[in-house]
Amino acid sequence: MNYDHAFHAGNHADVLKHVALLALIQAMSRKPQGFFLLDTHAGSGLYDLSADTAQRSGEAAAGISRLRAAHQPPPAAVAEYLVALARHPAGHYPGSPLLAAQGLRPIDRLLAVERVPKVGRALARALTQTATALPPRRCQTRIGDGLAALKSDLPPFERRGLILIDPPYEAADEREAIATAIGEGLKRFATGVFALWYPIKQRPVLNRWLNRIAKSTDRPVLLVENSVLPDEPGNRLTGSGLLVINPPWQFDSVMKDTLPYLNHNLRLDDQAPWRLDWLNPTS
Ligand SMILES: C[S@@+](CC[C@H](N)C(=O)[O-])C[C@H]1O[C@@H](n2cnc3c(N)ncnc32)[C@H](O)[C@@H]1O
């Protein structure tokens, strides 16, 4: 279990996840009350795209670099994401906790959880060096288990919250643990916005798992996906998605305006699909 996000930073999956994260933050910020953002699998915060890891994988070159080279004017959510990236040193890519910290207001609160101590310490440093509107006491890094935080830190005292769950999907029992943790989170905080990132591979198995999570709640569930290759039953990564429980008002229409652009500019095959589907449409 030695997942290192430095190989993947700025790839097509990060692009989708981070555009959606900023759109969720913006939708939550329409209300004046502050909210809690829990980033359960935070990573180290800032990635050097000139480092050997990123250069060897070439994933950022096929992701954020292609998006930056696009000729058509971007939809609003992509334009905002590109502005957020431009606030970081050239040649570096910010991860979810840095983007979140910069998107939040002084009345909001961030808890970023990372299991690997060295990575968590790098994140704490990166957050300290990032200019944000959050007072330091409202911007915390914790070294520990992010799935456990769905029990220990919910419901938040703000009674409004966005939970980003971005696991590495390395362990055989990880899907089971994620589904259980989301169930625990919903038990404590049924109105929370839960955004679960997932890789698209083994489509039939994936669909069963997503449907199982959706059926475990009567709350609204939205799937937002972008693929770079057509679906296939095998184990190759063809795209990624977010399962969003309790999506905030108008998040779906923002993503509907955004997904065709991401898809057009990131796909490797003209048949690669994007998707926006309600799994619990009537609730
Ligand atoms: C996909 S990366 C996170 C990327 C980050 N969310 C971003 O978008 O920039 C997953 C991270 O989760 C960490 N991790 C793995 N299991 C964890 C757990 N149970 N709790 C917290 N962090 C965990 C890994 O060390 C890795 O840094």
The ligand as an SDF file (V2000), in Angstrom:
LIG
                    3D

 27 29  0  0  0  0  0  0  0  0999 V2000
   -6.1280   10.0860   -4.1180 C   0  0  0  0  0  0  0  0  0  0  0  0
   -4.9970   10.6380   -2.9110 S   0  0  0  0  0  0  0  0  0  0  0  0
   -5.6810   12.1380   -2.3790 C   0  0  0  0  0  0  0  0  0  0  0  0
   -5.6560   13.2520   -3.3430 C   0  0  0  0  0  0  0  0  0  0  0  0
   -6.2950   14.5220   -2.8520 C   0  0  0  0  0  0  0  0  0  0  0  0
   -7.6290   14.2710   -2.3380 N   0  0  0  0  0  0  0  0  0  0  0  0
   -6.3880   15.5300   -3.9620 C   0  0  0  0  0  0  0  0  0  0  0  0
   -7.4130   15.5700   -4.6540 O   0  0  0  0  0  0  0  0  0  0  0  0
   -5.4470   16.2910   -4.1410 O   0  0  0  0  0  0  0  0  0  0  0  0
   -5.3740    9.5860   -1.5700 C   0  0  0  0  0  0  0  0  0  0  0  0
   -4.6090    9.9230   -0.2790 C   0  0  0  0  0  0  0  0  0  0  0  0
   -5.2690    9.2480    0.7940 O   0  0  0  0  0  0  0  0  0  0  0  0
   -4.3030    8.7840    1.7100 C   0  0  0  0  0  0  0  0  0  0  0  0
   -4.9900    7.7150    2.4740 N   0  0  0  0  0  0  0  0  0  0  0  0
   -5.1140    6.3990    2.2080 C   0  0  0  0  0  0  0  0  0  0  0  0
   -5.9280    5.8120    3.1120 N   0  0  0  0  0  0  0  0  0  0  0  0
   -6.3370    6.7980    3.9690 C   0  0  0  0  0  0  0  0  0  0  0  0
   -7.2020    6.8320    5.0850 C   0  0  0  0  0  0  0  0  0  0  0  0
   -7.8290    5.7360    5.5230 N   0  0  0  0  0  0  0  0  0  0  0  0
   -7.3930    8.0150    5.7090 N   0  0  0  0  0  0  0  0  0  0  0  0
   -6.7690    9.1340    5.2880 C   0  0  0  0  0  0  0  0  0  0  0  0
   -5.9430    9.1620    4.2240 N   0  0  0  0  0  0  0  0  0  0  0  0
   -5.7370    8.0200    3.5720 C   0  0  0  0  0  0  0  0  0  0  0  0
   -3.1490    8.3520    0.8330 C   0  0  0  0  0  0  0  0  0  0  0  0
   -1.9540    8.3620    1.5880 O   0  0  0  0  0  0  0  0  0  0  0  0
   -3.1740    9.4440   -0.2490 C   0  0  0  0  0  0  0  0  0  0  0  0
   -2.3460   10.5310    0.1250 O   0  0  0  0  0  0  0  0  0  0  0  0
  1  2  1  0
  2  3  1  0
  2 10  1  0
  3  4  1  0
  4  5  1  0
  5  6  1  0
  5  7  1  0
  7  8  2  0
  7  9  1  0
 10 11  1  0
 11 12  1  0
 11 26  1  0
 12 13  1  0
 13 14  1  0
 13 24  1  0
 14 15  1  0
 14 23  1  0
 15 16  2  0
 16 17  1  0
 17 18  1  0
 17 23  2  0
 18 19  1  0
 18 20  2  0
 20 21  1  0
 21 22  2  0
 22 23  1  0
 24 25  1  0
 24 26  1  0
 26 27  1  0
M  CHG  2   2   1   9  -1
M  END
$$$$
